[in-house]
C-alpha cells in the first residue's frame, strides 16, 4: 500500500486534504499523473492543512445549505448549445466544465465542475440526466438539454 495526500476530491476514495492508503499502481499510474494526489512525505504533511483550508472555503458546509442549492439546481432549465453533425452526433463530447458553465448561464448557482458526475459520456443531442454531488449526503439531479449550435 502507498500513502498519498489527495489534492482533489476522488469519488469513493476521499476529499481534498485526506491522507489515504491505495495500491501503488493506482497512485503511480492514475492519481498522481492526473494531479488528484501527491505522494505522502513528512514535508507534504504541512501542505495538508493548506489544502483543507482551501477546501473549507469552497465547500458547502451544512445539509441545509446543500438542500438549498439542490432546490436552486433542480429548478433551473439547462440548455447547452454545441456543434453536432446531421445524425445528431456531437463533434466531441460534453464535459463537466461545459455543464457548469451552462448552469451558470441559465441563472443557476455556481457549481464546481469536479462535483458534476456524468454516467457515460454525452455524445448525442437530446435530454440527458446528470448528478451534482453537493454534499456527501446530498446530490441534485439536473436535466441538460443538448441542442445543435
N, C-alpha and C positions, 0 to 999 in steps of 0.2 A: 504494500500500500504506500502511496505517496501523499504527503501532506501538502495542501495548496491553500492559498488565500483567494477567495472569489472576489473579482473586481466588478462583476455584473451579476444580476440575478440569473440563475440557471434553473429552469423548471425541473422539479423533482430532486434537486441537489441542495439548494440553499440560496441565500440572498447575498448581496454585496457585503463584504467585510467578514463573512463567515470563514472559519478555518475548518476544512473538511478533509477526510481521507478518501482517496479514489485510487483506482488501479493505475499503475504507472503509465500504461499505454494511453488511457483516456486523457490523462493530464498532458502527456507529452505530445500526442497527436491531434487532440481536439481542443481542449480547454485553453492551454497556453498559447498556441499559434493564433487562435481567433480572438485573443485578448479578454477572454472570460475569466482568467485566473492568472496568478503569478505563483512561482514556487515559494514555499514557506521557508523563511530563514529567520534568524533572531533579529536581524535588521529589518526584515519585512514586517515583523510583528508591530513595529512602530507605525507602519502605514495603515494598519487595520483601523485604528481609531479615526484617522482622517477619512478613510473610505466609509466608515459607519456614520460619521458626521455628515458627509455629503449625502448619504442615503436618507438620513433622517430629515434633511431639508426637502428632498424630493418626495418622500413617501407620504401616503395617506395614512394618518395615524390611528383613527378610530373606525369602528364598523359603521357608526352613524355617518361619518364623513364619506366613507366608501359607498354607503347606500344612497346618499345624496347625489354623488357623482354618477352612480348607476342609473338613478332616475333621470338625470340630465342626458346621459348617453342613450338610453333606450327611447327617449322622446325625440331624438334627432333623426331626420331623414338624410342619409348619407348617399350622395351621388358622386361617382368617380368617373370622369371622362378620360379615356385612354385610347391610344391608337389600336385599331383592330382591322383584321382582314375581312374579306367578303363573307366567309363562312362563320363569322362570329368568334374566331380565334384571335387572341391578343398577340401583339408583337412583344414578346417577353412575358412577364407576369406582374401581378400587383404585389407590392412589397408592404410590410408593416409601416414603413415611413410614408408611403403613398396614402395609406388608410388614415394614419394620424393627421396628415395634412388635410385630407378630405373632411375629417371630423371637425377640425378647427375651422375650415372654410364654411362648413354647414352651420356654424354657430354653436357647436358643442364645446365641451371643456377641453383643455389642453391635455392630451394623453401621451404618455411616454411610449415610444414605438416598441420598446422591449417588453411592454406589458400586453401587446397585441398578439394573440395566438390564432394562427390560421391553420386549420386542419390539414388541408392539402393545398398546394399552390393554386392560386386563382389565375386561370389562363383562358377563360371564356367570358363572354358578355352575359349579363343577367344579374339576378339577385343572389348574393352569397352571404351566409351567416358566419360571423366571426365572434370570437370571445375576447373580452378585455379583462385581464386579471387585475382588479383594483386593490385587493387585499387578500391575504391567504384564505379568507373565508368568503369573499365576495367577488363574483365575476358577473360582468354585464354582457348580454348578447346584443349584438348590433348587426342589422342587415345593411349590407353595402350593395348598392345598385351600380353595376359597372356598365357604362354606356360608351358607344363609339364617339371619339372626338371629331 
